[in-house]
Amino acid sequence: MSIKLKTKVAMGAIFLFALLILVGAVSFIYFNRITAQSGEIVKDNYETLNYSRDMLNELDQFIGPDSIRALDNFEQNLRMQEKNITEPGEKDLTSSLRANFGKARSQMYDEGLRIRIRKDISMIMQLNLQAINNKNEAAKASTEKAKTIITLILTICILIGLTFSFNFPNLIASPIATLTNGIRAIAAKNYGERIHLNRKDEFGELAAAFNSMAEKLDEYEHSNLSRILFEKKRAETVINSLKDASIGIDQKGIILFANEQALQLLNLTESDIVGRTKEDVQGKNDLFRFVVNEKNNIPFRVVLDGKEHYFSKEIIDIRQQDMNTGNVIVLKNITPFKELDTAKTNFIATISHELKTPLASSDFSLKLLEDERVGGLTADQKELVSSLKDDNQRMLRILSELLDLSQVESGKIRLDLASVKPLSLVERAVSSVRNVAKEKNITLRTDFPGISPSVHADADKTAWVLNNFLSNAIRYAPEQTEVVVSVREEKGDCIFSVKDHGKGIEEKYRDKIFDRYFKVPGTREGTGLGLAICKEFIEAQGGRIWVESDPGKGSLFAFALPVFTEKD
């Protein structure tokens, strides 16, 4: 019959508890015995000695003024003694004392009777003293015997307990260690590992289950090995067939694969990167460190074989059962698109510049036609000239925006950074749109909570951005409303904002409002370039730009520029 581990542990605890009870019980028995013997000595002998002493004291008072009291006290002590006869021979001596005391009550002046009484009392005291001595010796012997027995039992219990303490934990620890080693072997893919425990308890059942698991894993490993190798080869073929450079990294930062395009781009071999941690590769390859650590996805340039190539980065997360198990970094070669974009930018810049000159000339001619000194115009002619002038101004504005855009796209934004007072920028922008605001009965209000510090900015481009914000606010704000321009300092930045009470912008369009050529559906005016250029101008100065808006509650366009410091 097999005994379960739980039962063994319980039996071990009961055994140790039984040893503890045994030592305690033996000690308790002998302690009570010694205590009882001491109590008997006090009760039987010491009380007799007290009675005898008191009777001797009263005996000396038989002759004197207190003789009656002495006789009564003697009688009382004698009666107590007669009730406390405990030793052999003590009864005869007490009877003799009673007889002599009876005679002494009538013959109290008889010296011989008092001598005999004294002798009887002395013999009773001597008998009890001897008894006390004998009982004391017996108690000492019992104590020594108890000490010997308790020490022997305690020693045996300690030896048994130590033996049990050393052997019983091994009953549990040994199979646990064996199982731990077996689990480590399985974790190392040593599926041939087996555990042999000749036991019928839970550990024996666990060993049998472990061996069954290892056998199944061994079968699975051998049956699927060829299939896994085939799938691995197929995956490598698919990865290498990708036209874009691709690098796979698991959740622990281990590089799983890198196709031929990626190896060529990084100028590494497969052994230099696959199977290594990304931290190890980062320390040896600057381009890999840039690709892994760069958070934004803006295109970057790489020089290969003396020629510039442009790449965009895309990170694809690999998820299994709603868990992120790694990611794939895809580097797309966008050099042909970049070349087309550059050609487009140069074309726009050239065409815009060529068109701006004749348009400026025609604008001057229209101004001359409006001059009365050149000649008078009819009402219809004035209306046509005014219409042509508006169209001409609109074309000039579009060409200016295209020129600014080409400057931005070519990366040749020229900045004249200096210390600028925010108030001067606001006044400059407000003055340029004041007449337009009056035509719509829109009030322009400036809000300066306090003295704002100077900003580190390009005055012309920053004023242009504010002017663009104000023009849009006036264009889309209802008549007889208010547009507020405010400036405040916050965490080392100077915040400029323009708030209107127009129809607002829906949430789905807010993230696209600063994209090139984007216009909110339902708006007809503008080219969709103004806000994109604003964003480029502000970010080129080290600032940031944003919009806050809710449909029906108006919009707030704002940007932040760094406060001017001495080191600037």
RODO-2510 file (C-alpha; in nm, 4 decimals, decimal comma):
residues 568
     n   res          X          Y          Z
     1     m     0,0000     0,0000     0,0000
     2     s     0,1498     0,3353    -0,1079
     3     i     0,1540     0,6281     0,1323
     4     k     0,0885     0,9707    -0,0163
     5     l     0,3326     1,2539     0,0397
     6     k     0,0669     1,4525     0,2239
     7     t     0,0208     1,1626     0,4666
     8     k     0,3970     1,1328     0,5176
     9     v     0,4256     1,4994     0,6028
    10     a     0,1327     1,4719     0,8434
    11     m     0,2823     1,1623     1,0098
    12     g     0,6175     1,3377     1,0473
    13     a     0,4529     1,6359     1,2139
    14     i     0,2515     1,4051     1,4438
    15     f     0,5678     1,2133     1,5369
    16     l     0,7541     1,5308     1,6362
    17     f     0,4475     1,6499     1,8268
    18     a     0,4317     1,3139     2,0101
    19     l     0,7967     1,3465     2,1165
    20     l     0,7211     1,6922     2,2497
    21     i     0,4191     1,5617     2,4437
    22     l     0,6262     1,2731     2,5860
    23     v     0,8957     1,5021     2,7245
    24     g     0,6336     1,7369     2,8652
    25     a     0,4297     1,4562     3,0240
    26     v     0,7290     1,2939     3,1996
    27     s     0,8462     1,6313     3,3271
    28     f     0,4963     1,7130     3,4504
    29     i     0,4595     1,3785     3,6363
    30     y     0,7879     1,4097     3,8230
    31     f     0,7300     1,7758     3,8961
    32     n     0,3929     1,6953     4,0538
    33     r     0,5448     1,4077     4,2540
    34     i     0,8210     1,6257     4,3994
    35     t     0,5694     1,9008     4,4716
    36     a     0,3436     1,6526     4,6546
    37     q     0,6336     1,5269     4,8668
    38     s     0,7279     1,8797     4,9662
    39     g     0,3666     1,9520     5,0570
    40     e     0,3518     1,6436     5,2776
    41     i     0,6607     1,7560     5,4693
    42     v     0,5033     2,0946     5,5338
    43     k     0,1666     1,9542     5,6287
    44     d     0,2744     1,6531     5,8351
    45     n     0,5951     1,7526     6,0106
    46     y     0,6394     2,1286     6,0117
    47     e     0,2948     2,1776     6,1692
    48     t     0,3833     1,9304     6,4472
    49     l     0,7066     2,1197     6,5107
    50     n     0,5097     2,4450     6,5380
    51     y     0,2643     2,2892     6,7861
    52     s     0,5518     2,1446     6,9900
    53     r     0,7344     2,4780     7,0030
    54     d     0,4209     2,6589     7,1152
    55     m     0,3608     2,3958     7,3885
    56     l     0,7157     2,4378     7,5197
    57     n     0,6620     2,8127     7,5341
    58     e     0,3359     2,7713     7,7298
    59     l     0,4955     2,5095     7,9599
    60     d     0,7247     2,7751     8,1030
    61     q     0,4175     2,9844     8,1931
    62     f     0,2446     2,7153     8,4080
    63     i     0,3768     2,8803     8,7209
    64     g     0,2963     3,2478     8,7140
    65     p     0,0185     3,4988     8,6768
    66     d    -0,0778     3,3729     8,3277
    67     s    -0,0937     3,0048     8,4212
    68     i    -0,4630     2,9681     8,3267
    69     r    -0,4051     3,1169     7,9816
    70     a    -0,0928     2,9017     7,9391
    71     l    -0,2872     2,5855     8,0264
    72     d    -0,5606     2,6744     7,7778
    73     n    -0,3108     2,7452     7,4962
    74     f    -0,1232     2,4272     7,5753
    75     e    -0,4494     2,2329     7,5616
    76     q    -0,5336     2,3853     7,2228
    77     n    -0,1929     2,3006     7,0707
    78     l    -0,2064     1,9508     7,2129
    79     r    -0,5412     1,8880     7,0514
    80     m    -0,4024     2,0074     6,7194
    81     q    -0,1092     1,7722     6,7591
    82     e    -0,3394     1,4809     6,8348
    83     k    -0,5076     1,5436     6,4964
    84     n    -0,1731     1,5613     6,3096
    85     i    -0,0115     1,2272     6,4072
    86     t     0,1694     1,1054     6,0931
    87     e     0,4835     0,9218     6,1994
    88     p     0,5287     0,5762     6,3595
    89     g     0,5653     0,6084     6,7430
    90     e     0,4276     0,9608     6,7393
    91     k     0,0895     0,8396     6,8722
    92     d     0,2394     0,6807     7,1855
    93     l     0,4436     0,9883     7,2599
    94     t     0,1373     1,2092     7,2142
    95     s    -0,0683     0,9834     7,4476
    96     s     0,2077     1,0027     7,7093
    97     l     0,2086     1,3813     7,6673
    98     r    -0,1710     1,3870     7,7201
    99     a    -0,1467     1,1782     8,0372
   100     n     0,1304     1,3875     8,1866
   101     f    -0,0486     1,7103     8,0945
   102     g    -0,3662     1,5822     8,2642
   103     k    -0,1742     1,5281     8,5830
   104     a    -0,0006     1,8640     8,5539
   105     r    -0,3321     2,0523     8,5454
   106     s    -0,3879     1,9473     8,9122
   107     q    -0,0251     1,9389     9,0126
   108     m     0,1201     2,2301     8,8149
   109     y     0,3848     2,2921     9,0779
   110     d     0,5234     1,9401     9,0332
   111     e     0,8626     1,9922     8,8662
   112     g     0,8942     1,6251     8,7742
   113     l     0,5724     1,6335     8,5684
   114     r     0,6918     1,9391     8,3755
   115     i     1,0215     1,7600     8,3035
   116     r     0,8359     1,4565     8,1695
   117     i     0,6091     1,6797     7,9594
   118     r     0,9150     1,8602     7,8205
   119     k     1,0749     1,5235     7,7439
   120     d     0,7630     1,4015     7,5588
   121     i     0,7523     1,7196     7,3506
   122     s     1,1233     1,6955     7,2728
   123     m     1,0876     1,3337     7,1614
   124     i     0,7899     1,4273     6,9354
   125     m     0,9986     1,7100     6,7826
   126     q     1,2972     1,4797     6,7380
   127     l     1,0760     1,2160     6,5730
   128     n     0,9372     1,4731     6,3242
   129     l     1,2782     1,6250     6,2574
   130     q     1,4069     1,2797     6,1723
   131     a     1,1041     1,2274     5,9477
   132     i     1,1701     1,5594     5,7747
   133     n     1,5275     1,4601     5,7147
   134     n     1,4221     1,1198     5,5773
   135     k     1,1593     1,2746     5,3501
   136     n     1,4063     1,5376     5,2328
   137     e     1,6517     1,2666     5,1372
   138     a     1,3731     1,0816     4,9565
   139     a     1,2772     1,3999     4,7714
   140     k     1,6389     1,4545     4,6685
   141     a     1,6574     1,1000     4,5428
   142     s     1,3321     1,1478     4,3482
   143     t     1,4636     1,4737     4,2017
   144     e     1,7861     1,3146     4,0880
   145     k     1,5929     1,0240     3,9439
   146     a     1,3592     1,2651     3,7617
   147     k     1,6537     1,4632     3,6268
   148     t     1,8158     1,1442     3,5014
   149     i     1,4986     1,0134     3,3389
   150     i     1,4037     1,3513     3,1832
   151     t     1,7597     1,4048     3,0559
   152     l     1,7620     1,0556     2,9065
   153     i     1,4233     1,1023     2,7392
   154     l     1,5153     1,4516     2,6188
   155     t     1,8446     1,3255     2,4746
   156     i     1,6666     1,0427     2,2947
   157     c     1,4031     1,2864     2,1604
   158     i     1,6711     1,5315     2,0442
   159     l     1,8591     1,2549     1,8642
   160     i     1,5396     1,1276     1,7058
   161     g     1,4338     1,4828     1,6142
   162     l     1,7719     1,5658     1,4561
   163     t     1,7690     1,2427     1,2611
   164     f     1,4157     1,3166     1,1462
   165     s     1,5029     1,6793     1,0602
   166     f     1,7938     1,5699     0,8427
   167     n     1,6225     1,2790     0,6729
   168     f     1,2641     1,4018     0,6320
   169     p     1,3429     1,7174     0,4226
   170     n     1,5525     1,4983     0,1955
   171     l     1,2367     1,2992     0,1323
   172     i     1,0953     1,6102    -0,0422
   173     a     1,4057     1,8022    -0,1542
   174     s     1,5731     1,5146    -0,3374
   175     p     1,2903     1,4430    -0,5834
   176     i     1,2331     1,8181    -0,6316
   177     a     1,5996     1,8624    -0,7301
   178     t     1,5707     1,5675    -0,9685
   179     l     1,2564     1,7130    -1,1254
   180     t     1,4188     2,0581    -1,1543
   181     n     1,7161     1,9142    -1,3417
   182     g     1,4786     1,7278    -1,5697
   183     i     1,2795     2,0445    -1,6450
   184     r     1,6002     2,2335    -1,7231
   185     a     1,7017     1,9581    -1,9637
   186     i     1,3636     1,9799    -2,1397
   187     a     1,3971     2,3608    -2,1557
   188     a     1,7308     2,3045    -2,3302
   189     k     1,5436     2,0836    -2,5829
   190     n     1,7006     1,7627    -2,4505
   191     y     1,3826     1,5635    -2,5015
   192     g     1,5593     1,2336    -2,4275
   193     e     1,5777     1,3193    -2,0558
   194     r     1,3910     1,0796    -1,8217
   195     i     1,3342     1,0810    -1,4443
   196     h     1,3442     0,7562    -1,2453
   197     l     1,1926     0,7755    -0,8963
   198     n     1,1113     0,4460    -0,7263
   199     r     0,8268     0,5970    -0,5281
   200     k     0,4516     0,5471    -0,5065
   201     d     0,3586     0,8950    -0,3831
   202     e     0,2814     1,2196    -0,5656
   203     f     0,6454     1,2578    -0,6737
   204     g     0,6299     0,9179    -0,8394
   205     e     0,3162     1,0253    -1,0269
   206     l     0,4821     1,3545    -1,1238
   207     a     0,7904     1,1705    -1,2551
   208     a     0,5689     0,9414    -1,4619
   209     a     0,3831     1,2437    -1,6062
   210     f     0,7168     1,4154    -1,6809
   211     n     0,8484     1,1108    -1,8651
   212     s     0,5265     1,0904    -2,0661
   213     m     0,5558     1,4599    -2,1578
   214     a     0,9233     1,4213    -2,2576
   215     e     0,8358     1,1224    -2,4741
   216     k     0,5611     1,3163    -2,6536
   217     l     0,7923     1,6145    -2,7059
   218     d     1,0629     1,3867    -2,8408
   219     e     0,8166     1,2338    -3,0863
   220     y     0,6894     1,5773    -3,1881
   221     e     1,0417     1,7130    -3,2338
   222     h     1,1493     1,4312    -3,4636
   223     s     0,8214     1,4145    -3,6552
   224     n     0,8169     1,7924    -3,7271
   225     l     1,1877     1,8601    -3,7680
   226     s     1,1925     1,8102    -4,1442
   227     r     0,8750     2,0136    -4,1840
   228     i     1,0151     2,2960    -3,9708
   229     l     1,3361     2,3010    -4,1758
   230     f     1,1310     2,3140    -4,4947
   231     e     0,9189     2,6024    -4,3615
   232     k     1,2330     2,7832    -4,2501
   233     k     1,3859     2,7575    -4,5966
   234     r     1,0637     2,8737    -4,7565
   235     a     1,0389     3,1724    -4,5183
   236     e     1,4001     3,2683    -4,5935
   237     t     1,3278     3,2485    -4,9659
   238     v     1,0213     3,4720    -4,9302
   239     i     1,2135     3,7233    -4,7181
   240     n     1,5031     3,7414    -4,9620
   241     s     1,2611     3,7875    -5,2516
   242     l     1,1278     4,1103    -5,1011
   243     k     1,2387     4,4153    -5,2978
   244     d     1,2502     4,6340    -4,9866
   245     a     1,5191     4,5978    -4,7190
   246     s     1,3589     4,4089    -4,4282
   247     i     1,4881     4,3359    -4,0768
   248     g     1,2975     4,1190    -3,8254
   249     i     1,3436     4,1700    -3,4497
   250     d     1,1662     3,9735    -3,1740
   251     q     1,0293     4,1128    -2,8468
   252     k     1,3596     4,0408    -2,6690
   253     g     1,5601     4,2489    -2,9155
   254     i     1,7119     3,9502    -3,0981
   255     i     1,7498     3,9994    -3,4755
   256     l     1,5709     3,7105    -3,6470
   257     f     1,6461     3,7851    -4,0114
   258     a     1,7766     4,0435    -4,2557
   259     n     1,7275     3,9967    -4,6305
   260     e     1,9903     4,0581    -4,8976
   261     q     1,8749     4,4143    -4,9598
   262     a     1,9102     4,4997    -4,5894
   263     l     2,2547     4,3381    -4,5646
   264     q     2,3698     4,5310    -4,8700
   265     l     2,2331     4,8583    -4,7337
   266     l     2,3950     4,8052    -4,3900
   267     n     2,7168     4,6684    -4,5477
   268     l     2,7020     4,3627    -4,3186
   269     t     2,7040     3,9853    -4,3600
   270     e     2,4323     3,7559    -4,2263
   271     s     2,6593     3,6310    -3,9466
   272     d     2,7200     3,9912    -3,8380
   273     i     2,3542     4,0571    -3,7600
   274     v     2,1265     3,7495    -3,7482
   275     g     2,0980     3,5954    -3,4003
   276     r     2,2582     3,8952    -3,2301
   277     t     2,0949     4,1541    -3,0066
   278     k     2,0144     4,4900    -3,1582
   279     e     2,2290     4,6598    -2,8893
   280     d     2,5309     4,4591    -3,0094
   281     v     2,4758     4,5552    -3,3743
   282     q     2,4039     4,9209    -3,2876
   283     g     2,7502     4,9519    -3,1367
   284     k     2,9105     4,8443    -3,4648
   285     n     2,6856     4,9992    -3,7311
   286     d     2,5749     5,3644    -3,7289
   287     l     2,3051     5,3220    -3,9936
   288     f     2,1434     5,0345    -3,8028
   289     r     2,1498     5,2443    -3,4835
   290     f     1,9789     5,5304    -3,6695
   291     v     1,7135     5,3012    -3,8189
   292     v     1,6306     5,1383    -3,4838
   293     n     1,6363     5,4474    -3,2628
   294     e     1,4882     5,7139    -3,4929
   295     k     1,1256     5,7578    -3,3839
   296     n     0,9857     5,9620    -3,6736
   297     n     0,9347     5,8147    -4,0185
   298     i     1,0660     6,1004    -4,2293
   299     p     1,2739     5,9909    -4,5325
   300     f     1,6498     5,9747    -4,4823
   301     r     1,9437     5,9823    -4,7184
   302     v     2,2112     5,7138    -4,7620
   303     v     2,5128     5,7393    -4,9922
   304     l     2,5769     5,4120    -5,1754
   305     d     2,8522     5,3772    -5,4359
   306     g     2,8917     5,7536    -5,4471
   307     k     2,5227     5,8139    -5,5234
   308     e     2,2538     5,9506    -5,2965
   309     h     1,9634     5,7206    -5,2187
   310     y     1,6531     5,8042    -5,0172
   311     f     1,4661     5,5599    -4,7962
   312     s     1,1482     5,5692    -4,5904
   313     k     1,1047     5,3529    -4,2792
   314     e     0,7969     5,1517    -4,1868
   315     i     0,7653     4,9410    -3,8704
   316     i     0,5211     4,6486    -3,8894
   317     d     0,4215     4,4883    -3,5584
   318     i     0,3913     4,1083    -3,5488
   319     r     0,1072     3,9988    -3,3217
   320     q     0,0068     3,6517    -3,2096
   321     q    -0,3009     3,6009    -2,9928
   322     d    -0,3231     3,9753    -2,9189
   323     m     0,0403     3,9826    -2,8036
   324     n     0,3235     4,1736    -2,9701
   325     t     0,5912     3,9125    -3,0491
   326     g     0,8225     4,1428    -3,2414
   327     n     0,8342     4,3745    -3,5417
   328     v     0,9698     4,4021    -3,8936
   329     i     1,1510     4,7150    -4,0067
   330     v     1,0934     4,7770    -4,3787
   331     l     1,3161     5,0292    -4,5568
   332     k     1,1629     5,1338    -4,8906
   333     n     1,3857     5,2843    -5,1573
   334     i     1,2059     5,6035    -5,2597
   335     t     1,4928     5,7509    -5,4620
   336     p     1,2958     5,7590    -5,7924
   337     f     1,0032     5,9322    -5,6194
   338     k     1,2408     6,1748    -5,4482
   339     e     1,3971     6,2608    -5,7860
   340     l     1,0525     6,3186    -5,9341
   341     d     0,9560     6,5309    -5,6332
   342     t     1,2724     6,7378    -5,6697
   343     a     1,2039     6,7859    -6,0408
   344     k     0,8477     6,8890    -5,9593
   345     t     0,9679     7,1378    -5,6973
   346     n     1,2194     7,2902    -5,9388
   347     f     0,9547     7,3063    -6,2095
   348     i     0,7064     7,4812    -5,9791
   349     a     0,9744     7,7249    -5,8621
   350     t     1,0772     7,8041    -6,2196
   351     i     0,7224     7,8422    -6,3516
   352     s     0,6148     8,0470    -6,0478
   353     h     0,9099     8,2772    -6,0846
   354     e     0,8543     8,3202    -6,4599
   355     l     0,4832     8,3888    -6,4148
   356     k     0,5283     8,6287    -6,1251
   357     t     0,7171     8,8872    -6,3364
   358     p     0,4470     8,9399    -6,6049
   359     l     0,1742     8,9283    -6,3403
   360     a     0,3508     9,1993    -6,1428
   361     s     0,3790     9,4028    -6,4634
   362     s     0,0106     9,3561    -6,5409
   363     d    -0,0744     9,4537    -6,1816
   364     f     0,1175     9,7789    -6,2342
   365     s    -0,0679     9,8392    -6,5610
   366     l    -0,4020     9,7894    -6,3877
   367     k    -0,3039    10,0441    -6,1256
   368     l    -0,2232    10,2920    -6,4067
   369     l    -0,5646    10,2303    -6,5627
   370     e    -0,7255    10,3189    -6,2290
   371     d    -0,5305    10,6465    -6,2181
   372     e    -0,7525    10,9369    -6,3364
   373     r    -0,4478    11,1136    -6,4770
   374     v    -0,4089    10,8450    -6,7449
   375     g    -0,7683    10,8794    -6,8535
   376     g    -1,1189    10,8328    -6,7313
   377     l    -1,3006    10,4972    -6,7265
   378     t    -1,6648    10,4227    -6,7457
   379     a    -1,8376    10,2440    -6,4593
   380     d    -1,8343     9,9164    -6,6504
   381     q    -1,4660     9,9570    -6,7329
   382     k    -1,3827    10,0301    -6,3691
   383     e    -1,5697     9,7159    -6,2665
   384     l    -1,3741     9,5102    -6,5207
   385     v    -1,0428     9,6599    -6,4074
   386     s    -1,1317     9,5926    -6,0417
   387     s    -1,2197     9,2320    -6,1274
   388     l    -0,8964     9,1900    -6,3228
   389     k    -0,7030     9,3402    -6,0331
   390     d    -0,8599     9,0954    -5,7838
   391     d    -0,7825     8,8027    -6,0125
   392     n    -0,4308     8,9332    -6,0613
   393     q    -0,3770     8,9676    -5,6837
   394     r    -0,5121     8,6189    -5,6297
   395     m    -0,2713     8,4793    -5,8899
   396     l     0,0176     8,6676    -5,7310
   397     r    -0,0766     8,5272    -5,3876
   398     i    -0,0935     8,1720    -5,5264
   399     l     0,2446     8,2151    -5,6977
   400     s     0,3957     8,3504    -5,3736
   401     e     0,2697     8,0466    -5,1865
   402     l     0,4078     7,8150    -5,4572
   403     l     0,7449     7,9895    -5,4337
   404     d     0,7416     7,9558    -5,0557
   405     l     0,6459     7,5893    -5,0910
   406     s     0,9277     7,5214    -5,3360
   407     q     1,1666     7,6882    -5,0934
   408     v     1,0389     7,4624    -4,8164
   409     e     1,0541     7,1427    -5,0229
   410     s     1,4046     7,2153    -5,1452
   411     g     1,5197     7,2507    -4,7848
   412     k     1,6538     7,5983    -4,8539
   413     i     1,4461     7,7991    -4,6096
   414     r     1,6430     8,1125    -4,5319
   415     l     1,5917     8,2220    -4,1718
   416     d     1,6958     8,5535    -4,0212
   417     l     1,6686     8,4586    -3,6533
   418     a     1,6919     8,7363    -3,3972
   419     s     1,5376     8,8667    -3,0781
   420     v     1,1861     8,9853    -3,1641
   421     k     0,9177     9,1424    -2,9443
   422     p     0,5915     8,9446    -2,9666
   423     l     0,3851     9,2659    -2,9539
   424     s     0,5518     9,4008    -3,2678
   425     l     0,4734     9,0781    -3,4558
   426     v     0,1090     9,0910    -3,3497
   427     e     0,0700     9,4603    -3,4379
   428     r     0,2294     9,3990    -3,7747
   429     a    -0,0083     9,1136    -3,8566
   430     v    -0,3179     9,2889    -3,7216
   431     s    -0,2515     9,6094    -3,9146
   432     s    -0,2327     9,4163    -4,2430
   433     v    -0,5817     9,2650    -4,2008
   434     r    -0,7600     9,5499    -4,0184
   435     n    -0,9343     9,6803    -4,3296
   436     v    -1,0571     9,3362    -4,4299
   437     a    -1,1954     9,2857    -4,0776
   438     k    -1,3823     9,6178    -4,0934
   439     e    -1,5546     9,5136    -4,4147
   440     k    -1,7083     9,2142    -4,2276
   441     n    -1,7708     9,4115    -3,9056
   442     i    -1,5312     9,1815    -3,7206
   443     t    -1,3579     9,3137    -3,4099
   444     l    -0,9882     9,2382    -3,3688
   445     r    -0,8813     9,2149    -3,0049
   446     t    -0,5327     9,1485    -2,8647
   447     d    -0,4801     8,9772    -2,5316
   448     f    -0,1493     9,0227    -2,3470
   449     p    -0,1808     8,8914    -1,9862
   450     g     0,1580     9,0345    -1,8961
   451     i     0,4877     9,1528    -2,0351
   452     s     0,5933     8,8795    -2,2762
   453     p     0,9643     8,8128    -2,3260
   454     s     1,1370     8,8380    -2,6621
   455     v     1,1289     8,5341    -2,8892
   456     h     1,4012     8,3810    -3,1024
   457     a     1,2405     8,4020    -3,4461
   458     d     1,2428     8,5251    -3,8048
   459     a     1,0223     8,8345    -3,7864
   460     d     0,9019     8,8287    -4,1510
   461     k     0,8086     8,4607    -4,1605
   462     t     0,6498     8,4653    -3,8143
   463     a     0,4431     8,7709    -3,9023
   464     w     0,3428     8,5946    -4,2264
   465     v     0,2164     8,2974    -4,0218
   466     l     0,0140     8,5253    -3,7913
   467     n    -0,1220     8,7080    -4,0952
   468     n    -0,2289     8,3749    -4,2468
   469     f    -0,4040     8,2736    -3,9221
   470     l    -0,5860     8,6090    -3,9048
   471     s    -0,6870     8,6018    -4,2726
   472     n    -0,8389     8,2558    -4,2327
   473     a    -1,0138     8,3541    -3,9072
   474     i    -1,1690     8,6644    -4,0702
   475     r    -1,2649     8,4666    -4,3822
   476     y    -1,4555     8,1961    -4,1922
   477     a    -1,5838     8,3952    -3,8912
   478     p    -1,9449     8,5224    -3,8969
   479     e    -2,0019     8,8965    -3,9245
   480     q    -2,0132     9,1090    -3,6095
   481     t    -1,8047     8,8584    -3,4108
   482     e    -1,4670     8,8882    -3,2457
   483     v    -1,1240     8,7473    -3,3359
   484     v    -0,8782     8,7351    -3,0459
   485     v    -0,5002     8,7353    -3,0844
   486     s    -0,3262     8,6374    -2,7596
   487     v     0,0317     8,5899    -2,6432
   488     r     0,1445     8,4133    -2,3251
   489     e     0,4575     8,2524    -2,1847
   490     e     0,4557     7,8836    -2,0899
   491     k     0,7503     7,6591    -1,9899
   492     g     1,0180     7,8518    -2,1774
   493     d     0,8027     7,9056    -2,4886
   494     c     0,6022     8,2013    -2,6117
   495     i     0,2547     8,0910    -2,7269
   496     f     0,0828     8,2875    -3,0083
   497     s    -0,2822     8,2027    -3,0794
   498     v    -0,5712     8,3280    -3,2940
   499     k    -0,9248     8,2439    -3,1767
   500     d    -1,2366     8,2865    -3,3915
   501     h    -1,6056     8,2008    -3,3524
   502     g    -1,6556     8,0320    -3,6885
   503     k    -1,8132     7,6971    -3,7668
   504     g    -1,5097     7,5022    -3,6433
   505     i    -1,3360     7,1934    -3,7807
   506     e    -1,4526     6,8358    -3,7414
   507     e    -1,2223     6,6024    -3,5509
   508     k    -1,1553     6,3784    -3,8521
   509     y    -1,0042     6,6744    -4,0431
   510     r    -0,7891     6,8250    -3,7656
   511     d    -0,4890     6,5971    -3,8192
   512     k    -0,4837     6,6829    -4,1920
   513     i    -0,5340     7,0578    -4,1654
   514     f    -0,1581     7,1280    -4,2015
   515     d    -0,1101     6,8873    -4,4948
   516     r    -0,0256     7,0295    -4,8362
   517     y    -0,3168     7,0912    -5,0715
   518     f    -0,5687     6,9809    -4,8108
   519     k    -0,8871     7,1820    -4,7795
   520     v    -1,1736     7,1081    -4,5437
   521     p    -1,4680     6,9825    -4,7512
   522     g    -1,7159     7,2617    -4,8135
   523     t    -1,4538     7,5401    -4,8399
   524     r    -1,3857     7,6875    -5,1838
   525     e    -1,1272     7,9550    -5,1172
   526     g    -0,7535     7,9009    -5,0871
   527     t    -0,5056     7,6564    -5,2358
   528     g    -0,4501     7,4356    -4,9318
   529     l    -0,0878     7,5510    -4,9128
   530     g    -0,0999     7,8356    -4,6596
   531     l    -0,1224     7,6268    -4,3399
   532     a     0,1310     7,3745    -4,4741
   533     i     0,3798     7,6585    -4,5296
   534     c     0,2985     7,7959    -4,1817
   535     k     0,3873     7,4586    -4,0319
   536     e     0,7177     7,4438    -4,2204
   537     f     0,8115     7,8012    -4,1220
   538     i     0,7389     7,7472    -3,7516
   539     e     0,9108     7,4078    -3,7272
   540     a     1,2146     7,5441    -3,9144
   541     q     1,2485     7,7979    -3,6292
   542     g     1,2399     7,5207    -3,3666
   543     g     0,8772     7,5769    -3,2743
   544     r     0,5560     7,3756    -3,2902
   545     i     0,2126     7,4448    -3,4343
   546     w    -0,1353     7,3065    -3,3630
   547     v    -0,5083     7,3635    -3,3858
   548     e    -0,7912     7,3287    -3,1327
   549     s    -1,1426     7,3248    -3,2672
   550     d    -1,4940     7,1921    -3,2110
   551     p    -1,7769     7,2096    -3,4656
   552     g    -1,9977     7,5087    -3,3953
   553     k    -1,7591     7,6566    -3,1350
   554     g    -1,4932     7,8133    -3,3534
   555     s    -1,1224     7,7351    -3,3884
   556     l    -0,7973     7,8284    -3,2172
   557     f    -0,4803     7,8168    -3,4276
   558     a    -0,1609     7,8463    -3,2247
   559     f     0,2160     7,8090    -3,2430
   560     a     0,4964     7,8187    -2,9886
   561     l     0,8435     7,9678    -3,0348
   562     p     1,1357     7,9483    -2,7916
   563     v     1,1975     8,2454    -2,5657
   564     f     1,5113     8,4424    -2,6541
   565     t     1,8060     8,3796    -2,4188
   566     e     2,1536     8,5305    -2,4020
   567     k     2,3139     8,2198    -2,5555
   568     d     2,0872     8,2577    -2,8603
***
